[in-house]
Each structure stands twice: as C-alpha cells, then as structure tokens.
Amino acid sequence: MRASEDQLRIWMIGGLDGDADAHTALLRALVPMLRSFFGRRLRGANDDVEDLVQETLMAIHSRRATYDRDRPFVAWAYAVARYKMIDHFRRSRQTQTIDGLEDILIAEGFEDACSARIDIDRLLGGISAKQAKAIRDTKVEGLSIAEAAQSQGLSETDIKVSVHRGLKALAARMRGAD
C-alpha cells in the first residue's frame, strides 16, 4: 500500500526537523512510487529504472532543504524525478545526422503530431484549470488516478470526477463544433 500525500509530507517535514526514522520511512515509501513512475516511461529498461530510482532518492535526500513545507510533497518529489529522467535521456542520447530529415518528418506525420499537441492545448484551455490538469495528468501524461491525486494534493475521487466532467464538457464542445 502506498503512503498518502499527508503521510509522505509528515515524514518529509520530520526528516527536515532531524527525525532520522521519519526520513528513512520517507525514502522507503518513495521506492515503489518512483519505480512505477519510471517503469511506465522506460518500458523494458529495468536497469535504467533502478538507477533512476536511486539517483532520485539521492537527489531528494541531498536537496531536501529546498522543499517548501507549505506545498504538496509528492508534486515536488515527482518534479525531482522528472529532472532525473531528463538528465538520463540527455546522457544516453546519441546524435547522428540524417540526410533528408525534413522530408522524413513530413512523410511520417511529425507536423501532424505538433499540430495535435496544439489542438490538445487549445481544447483543454476551454475547460476549468482543475479539469484540464486532471485530464492532462491521466490521459496525456499517463499518470494513474492515485498518482495524479497525490501530485495535485486532491482525493482520487476528485480526480475521477474532474476527468469525467472535463471529458463530458469537451465532448459537448466537439458536438457543438460539428
């Protein structure tokens, strides 16, 4: 069972106040959350997932003084994880020139993908910020309902309702646009 946002925040604040047991409990509770986070994004790269979990735990430990006690903890922890994943991608990136890249991208629909991102942003801009964030987290970014709830400091029910109502509003707008 995963720890709640409140429990993780309590452990984090306890660790900041010098409670070594609370800090240890926090780091242990983060392991399955981080494995899940990286596992969904790096399918089949289990060694990389474990490396990123360890790097993120070390970063959370070493940068814990930057945590703002008045803000949700899980969102802060996931931000650290995202930066570690970006660093990983940069380190593992191999560059190579491809002749005719522009033609390939056009033929493969790259411009359509960019256009789709703009369309999503425009569509989500027409609903409440809370609904848009819930839809973006769960449907676009691939977070689970629980992870989205933790990152926003909301209940899982609240996320489910926001996604449902947001999608319903988007569908109504799309029907009106036809």
N, C-alpha and C positions, 0 to 999 in steps of 0.2 A: 504494500500500500504506500502510495506517495504521500509525502508530507504536504500540508496545506500551505498556502501563502503566508498565513499568520504564523504557523509554526516555524517555517523557514526564516521569517523575519525576526521572530523572537530569538532563534538560535544565532542569527547573524548579529543582532544587537548584543546578545550575551557574549558572543565572541569578541566583539569590539570593546566590551567592558571588561575583558580579561578572563572570561569563563572558558577555559580550555575544553571542558567537556561539551559545552554548547557548540563551540567551533568545530569540534570533531564530529558531533552529531550532524551539523550542517553539511559538512563536506561529504559524509557518508550518504546523506539523503539526496545530495545532488548527483551522485554517480548514476543511478538509473534514469534520472531525468535527462542528463547530458547524453547518455548512451542512446536514448530514444531520439533526442534531438539530432544528433549527428548521424545515427543509423538511418533515419529517414532520408537524409540528404546525401549520404555516401554509401548507397547500397552496394553490398559486396566487398567493401573495403574495411573489414573488421579491424585490421591492424591500425589503419588511419583513425578509425573511430576511437579506439582505446588511447592512441596517442593524443588525440584532441581532447578527450575527457581529462586526461592527466594534465595537459597544458592549461586547460580551462580551470581546473581545480587550483593549480599553482597560481594562475593569474588572479583568481578570486581571492586566494589567500594573500598574495602579495599586494593587491590593490584594494583590499577591504576598507582601508581608510577613506577611499573615495566614495563609498556608499553613503547616500543621503538617507538618514534614518526616517525621514518623513515620506519617503517614496516606497512604492512596492518593490520588494526584493527580487522576485522572480524575473520581472522585466529587466532589471539591472543585470542579473546573472545571465539571462539569455543574450543580452547585448554583448557581454564579455565573450560568450560562446560564439556569437556571430563574427566578432572580430578575429577570434582564433581561427575560425573556419576560413575567413577571407585570407588571413595570413598563410594558412595551409595551401589554399589554392594558388596564391602568388608564388609560394616556394616550389610547388610542384608543376607550375606552368612551364611548358616548353614552347618556345616560339619557333615558327618556321614560316617562311614566305610561301604564299600560294599564288601561282600565276592565275590571273583571271578571277580573283576573289569576288569582285563586284558582280560579275555575271553569274557566278555560282550562287551568291546570296539572293540575287533577284530570282533566279530559277528555283531556289529552294524555299522561297516564300519568306525570307528574312524581313523584308519590308512589311509583309502582312503581319508578322509577329509583333513588330514595333507598333504597327497601327492597332493591333489588338490590345496592347498594353495601354495605349492612349484611350481606346474605347472603354476599357475597364475603368480607368481613372475617371473618365467623364461620366459613366453610368453610376459609379459609386459616389460621385460628387453630388448626385441628385437625391441622396437619401441622408438620414441623420448620420453624424460622425460615428456614433456608437455602433450603429448597424453596419456601416461601411467597414469599420475596423474589425468587427466580428466576422464579416464575410471575407475580408482580405486575409485575416489570420487563418481561418479554417479552410476556405475554398481555394484561395490563391497560393498562400504560403504553405499550406499543408499541415498546420498545427492541429493537434487533437482538440476537442472541446475543452478538456481539462487543462491543457497547456495554454490555450487562448484565455481561459478564465483566470488562470494563475498570472499570466503576463499582464492582464488588464486589471487584476485585483477585483474581479467580479465572480459571481457564482456560475457554475456550469449551466444552470437553468437560465440565467440571464443571457449567457452567450447563445444558447439554443434558441431562445425567444427572439433575440436580436437578429440572428441569422435568418430565422423563419420569416419574421416581419420584413426584414430587408429584402429578401428574395421575393416575397409577395409584392412589395412595392415596386421592385424592378420589373417583375412580370407584368404588373398593371401598366407601368410606363411603356413597356415594349408593346403591349397590346394596343395602347393608345397611339403609338407611333406608326402602327401598320395601316 
